[in-house]
Amino acid sequence: MALAYPLVFLDLETTGTRTTRDRITEIAALRVEQGRIVDRWTQLIQPGTRIPAQIVSLTGIDDAMVAEAPSFVAIAASFHAWLGDACLVAHNARFDYGFLRNEFQRAGIDFRAKVICTLRLSRRLDPEQPHHNLAALLARHGLSNHDRHRAEGDARALIALWQRWEAHYPTAHIETEVSRQLSQPSLPAHLDPGLLQSIPGRPGVYLFYGENDLPLYIGKSVNLRARIMSHFQSDYRHDREMRLVRQIQRIDWRETAGDLGAQLLEARLVKQLLPTMNRQLRRRGELVGWHWPQGDPSPTLVNGGAMTGSQASELFGLFRSRKEARRALEQIAADQGLCPRVLGIEAGRGRCFASQLGKCRGACHGAESLDDHERRARDALARLQVKSWPWEGRVAIGEAGDDGKEQWHLVAHWSHLGSVSRLEEIATLDGTDNRFDVDTYRILRRFLDDPHASGLRIVPA
């Protein structure tokens, strides 16, 4: 092989695809120098867990075959020494490397190595080809006599593929693409390695898309490039990150002036696009609260997302379920001697059950006036009340970045109505979507409780 340093062609068989939870069942590592296999490490591994039936069907490795095999911990030190500082070669290398790193970590070894991914390399060598999985590559190059889905068979298939590339492409071309891959941060194989250079290191929101341009995930950061790359650097340690990274087909981003703009835009886009892997900001109106306008005899349980921003100050508490909201009001009533019947959380007429137990001051049967009861109830609920909007109407919140880029956010009664790059453009915003959104409320509260500390400017709009 043309490359001067030794290569270890690696393939693993595992109990599944989750690098942090599934385990290795077989290792094949073939050391190649100057085009020849000079050493090999092949070993069945006792995974310490049952091998699923679908994996047995695919690989032929069952529980009986690995019953007497050593655990990875038992061979970790010797295998680590055998690997040395060789460069690993694997197809879809993030998978194999992720499993190795996690298994070595369980054995108390911090394993790191240079890695060449033949899937990424194939995409660079044959960009016009639509398919780059190992089966497609072997069929394309007429390499069919290999024992697939066993570790050594796949490792030898990779060597044969590499040799076919060396016969087909100039040595300098292969070396250039390998050097490019080793010198760049590890992006998924199907993404353009040059993409990282175009991602700005400034605040904004990024969007990951999957097949058919399905939104997968939306995130925000004050440094887009660093945050996006962190997904690809942590996927070895987190199953969720690995699942996400394997699905990404396209990355997009939108710059903002600062952190406030990024957080507001993220909250808006998540609810608009409903990406499959955003768990928290995803559904509007998920929370419920007690709505108690002045003049109403008791609070009513409502969907928080159905409120307008101006009604939000009449909302007491934000709860994940109606059951949780009722439980909270019942506890407040018990603590403060309030009447659950007057509050509307107990049906019936006349003396309530709590009054019979001496836990209600008697608003249900005239021992306490309804006015006094309402005053005490509102005082008790005050700590749960959504904070009143501190301005008379709409305001424009100005945010400036370190590079001087400016952005203005139009807000009314805790509702974000849109953002523009210049204050004069505020009038162009529609401003009709003024529904109360608890995520936007919490974002604005964090910044507006001390706007000077956040470097914000606020003007009437």
C-alpha positions, 0 to 999 in steps of 0.5 A: 500500500502506498501510504508510508505508515502502517494501517490496521484494517478493522471490523467489529461484530456487535450486539446492536448499534448503540455504541454506549450500551451494546457490546462487541462480540467479535474483533478482526484487526489486520495490520498491513505494511507495504501492501501485505498483511503482516499481523492479525488479531482476531477474537470472539468476545464474550459480551456479557449480555444476550445476543439478539436473534436478529444479530444471530441471523445476520452474523451467525454468532450466537451465545454458545459461540461466545460462552467461553470467549474472553471479555473485552476487559480481559484482552483490553491491555494486550489489544491496546498494546498490539494496536500501538499507534497504527492508523485504523481503517474501517467502513463507517469508522465512527461506528467501529471507533465508537465501540472501541473507545467505549469498550476501552473506557470500561477497561480504564483505558483512554483509547485514541487513534487516527482513523480513516473511514473508507465510506468517506473516502469512497464518497471523495473518490467516486462522488458521482456514485449514489451508493457507498455502503460496503456491499455496493462497493464490493459489487461495483468492483467485482469483489464478491468472494468474502465472508460478509458479516463476520469480522475478518471477512469484512476486514479482508474485503476492505483490504481488497477494496483498498487495493482495487482503489490503488490500482484505479486511482493515482497514488497522489490522489489517494494520499491527498484524500487520506491526508485531508480526512486525517487533518479535518474534524470528523464529520459524518461520511456523507457530509462535505468535509469542507462544510465546517469552514463555512460555518461561522463562529458566531451566535445563531441557530443550526438545523439538522435535516435527514432523508427527504429534508425531514427536520431532525434537530434544531439547536442554538449557540453563541458559537455555531461552528463549535456547537455543531462540531460538538455533536460529531465529537460526542457521538461516541459517548452518547447513543442519542448523538450517534442516532442523530449523526447517522441520520444527518443529510444536510446542515443549515444555520441562521445567524443572530446578533447574540444569545437572546436572538438565538434562543428566541429563534430556536424556540420559534423554529422548533414549534414551527418545524417540529424536528423529531429529536427536540424533546423540550421546546417542541409542542406549543401549549403543552402546559396548563395553568390556573386562569383567574381574571379579576371578577371571576369567583374561582380559577379555571384550568386552561391550556397555557398555549391558548392564552394571548400574551396580555392574558398571561398575567392572569395565569397562576402556575404552569404545570405539565398536566391537569392532574399536577395542576389540581394537586398543586391547588389542593395542596395550597388550599390545605396549607392555607385553610382555603375551601376546595369547594369555593375554589372549584376543585370539589363538587357539591353544595354547602359545607365542604369535607375539609370544613368538617375536618377543621381544615377550611375556614368556612367560606363554603358555609358563611363562616368566612366571607367570600371576599376574604377567602378570595383575597387570601386565595389570590395572595397564596397563588401570587407566588405562582403568578406569571409576571405582569408585562412591565411595559404599557405595550409593545417594545423593541429589544435591541441586541448588538454582537461583538462584531457590531451586528445588530438585531431588534426583537419585537415583543408584546406581553411576553410574546415574541412577534419577530426580529429584524436587523434594523429598528426602522424595520420593526413596522414591517413585522406582522405581530398577529401571532401573540399567543403566550408561549412559556418557553419564550416567557422564560427566555425573556424573563432571563434576559429582561430581569436585568437588561443592562447586564445583558447589554440590551436596549429597550425602546417603545414600539 
